[in-house]
Amino acid sequence: MTIPMPLPVPPPVAIQPSMQVTDSQLSLYSELIYDRTGIRISAQKKTLLSNRVRRRLRETGIKDFGDYLNHLKQLRSNDPEWDAFLQEITTHETYLFRDETQWEWFCSYLKQRSSAAGQGKEPKRLRIWSAACSTGDEACTIACCIVSHLPSHKQWDIKILGTDIGIGAVKQAKQAVFGQRAMRLVPKNCMHCFQKSKDGHIWHAKPILTDMMSFRQHNLMDRVSESQFDIVFLKNVLIYFDATSKRQVIDNVQASIRPGGLLVAGAAEGVADMVKNYTRIQPWLFQRPRQ
Ligand SMILES: C[S@@+](CC[C@H](N)C(=O)[O-])C[C@H]1O[C@@H](n2cnc3c(N)ncnc32)[C@H](O)[C@@H]1O
């Protein structure tokens, strides 16, 4: 009997930290990313893109940018490597109570909804979507405002949906755990909604917040199945899109807002000309007509 020889183990791939995508690879990657996400990668982002893709090379053992690109192209769109790639190339910067003015507005909106519901003029029902929610900080901020400014919130039917294309971000959002940096702007009167870890570095959102929230993966280039949101928060994401993909996202989002409902955009998102037939209340706040 012959004893089979063990297969030779390939040597680990040495990836040079200085290695960059070439100009033609940059445009091929940009096209692929744009088709899938609506995000435009400009030529100035060459180093950033190279650094981010290099992490996928290291993880997969694929030796260069060209091979990795070909690998991605022949994968099905729901392959886990696509998820890992999209998670890597997107920017997930976020923190609780980001953009103070908008939260001040939201708290006054809640007071007005509370009084209208108290007079029987409006239902005790709230549907809110944090679109491109990253790690869930925005959705958690929405929940904090509800707890602090809607006194009878326990008698309301409230659902906050958080979605993001990044699977890792969504996974983290579901854990509802936040570090010190993310927590730095949380007002004192909301801190009772969080449990501090023993080492004091991490805060867990309590069920008073998490019971209202759910998270799932979603690409803004597609529509969501829900169609009756009172408010959609769409902040700090369309800055990465061009006019064509922005317009597609805005059309998708508008289709999900109920009559009289609101769109809260980031201040620098540049969507005012694209939000059709809505009343512009603030440069970042748009209302769908009631009829
Ligand atoms: C900078 S974060 C903004 C998070 C939060 N909205 C805020 O303002 O703090 C941008 C998020 O948009 C997500 N994103 C980018 N393109 C997307 C797309 N096509 N569909 C859904 N999410 C996307 C990214 O994964 C990232 O988590």
Ligand as a Chemical Component Dictionary entry (heavy atoms), coordinates in Angstrom:
data_LIG
# 
_chem_comp.id                   LIG 
_chem_comp.type                 NON-POLYMER 
_chem_comp.pdbx_formal_charge   0 
_chem_comp.three_letter_code    LIG 
# 
loop_
_chem_comp_atom.comp_id 
_chem_comp_atom.atom_id 
_chem_comp_atom.alt_atom_id 
_chem_comp_atom.type_symbol 
_chem_comp_atom.charge 
_chem_comp_atom.model_Cartn_x 
_chem_comp_atom.model_Cartn_y 
_chem_comp_atom.model_Cartn_z 
_chem_comp_atom.pdbx_ordinal 
LIG C1  C1  C 0  -21.557 57.518 7.814  1  
LIG S1  S1  S 1  -22.719 56.250 8.149  2  
LIG C2  C2  C 0  -24.114 57.199 8.701  3  
LIG C3  C3  C 0  -24.828 56.568 9.879  4  
LIG C4  C4  C 0  -25.989 57.378 10.443 5  
LIG N1  N1  N 0  -27.047 57.568 9.480  6  
LIG C5  C5  C 0  -25.526 58.709 10.973 7  
LIG O1  O1  O 0  -25.876 59.750 10.416 8  
LIG O2  O2  O -1 -24.810 58.742 11.971 9  
LIG C6  C6  C 0  -23.183 55.773 6.498  10 
LIG C7  C7  C 0  -23.798 54.383 6.427  11 
LIG O3  O3  O 0  -24.424 54.245 5.143  12 
LIG C8  C8  C 0  -24.340 52.871 4.781  13 
LIG N2  N2  N 0  -24.583 52.732 3.341  14 
LIG C9  C9  C 0  -23.790 53.132 2.306  15 
LIG N3  N3  N 0  -24.352 52.806 1.138  16 
LIG C10 C10 C 0  -25.515 52.197 1.421  17 
LIG C11 C11 C 0  -26.551 51.633 0.616  18 
LIG N4  N4  N 0  -26.492 51.625 -0.719 19 
LIG N5  N5  N 0  -27.617 51.091 1.252  20 
LIG C12 C12 C 0  -27.699 51.086 2.601  21 
LIG N6  N6  N 0  -26.744 51.599 3.414  22 
LIG C13 C13 C 0  -25.667 52.149 2.820  23 
LIG C14 C14 C 0  -22.946 52.465 5.218  24 
LIG O4  O4  O 0  -22.819 51.078 5.365  25 
LIG C15 C15 C 0  -22.789 53.252 6.534  26 
LIG O5  O5  O 0  -23.061 52.456 7.658  27 
# 
loop_
_chem_comp_bond.comp_id 
_chem_comp_bond.atom_id_1 
_chem_comp_bond.atom_id_2 
_chem_comp_bond.value_order 
_chem_comp_bond.pdbx_ordinal 
LIG C1  S1  SING 1  
LIG S1  C2  SING 2  
LIG S1  C6  SING 3  
LIG C2  C3  SING 4  
LIG C3  C4  SING 5  
LIG C4  N1  SING 6  
LIG C4  C5  SING 7  
LIG C5  O1  DOUB 8  
LIG C5  O2  SING 9  
LIG C6  C7  SING 10 
LIG C7  O3  SING 11 
LIG C7  C15 SING 12 
LIG O3  C8  SING 13 
LIG C8  N2  SING 14 
LIG C8  C14 SING 15 
LIG N2  C9  SING 16 
LIG N2  C13 SING 17 
LIG C9  N3  DOUB 18 
LIG N3  C10 SING 19 
LIG C10 C11 SING 20 
LIG C10 C13 DOUB 21 
LIG C11 N4  SING 22 
LIG C11 N5  DOUB 23 
LIG N5  C12 SING 24 
LIG C12 N6  DOUB 25 
LIG N6  C13 SING 26 
LIG C14 O4  SING 27 
LIG C14 C15 SING 28 
LIG C15 O5  SING 29 
# 
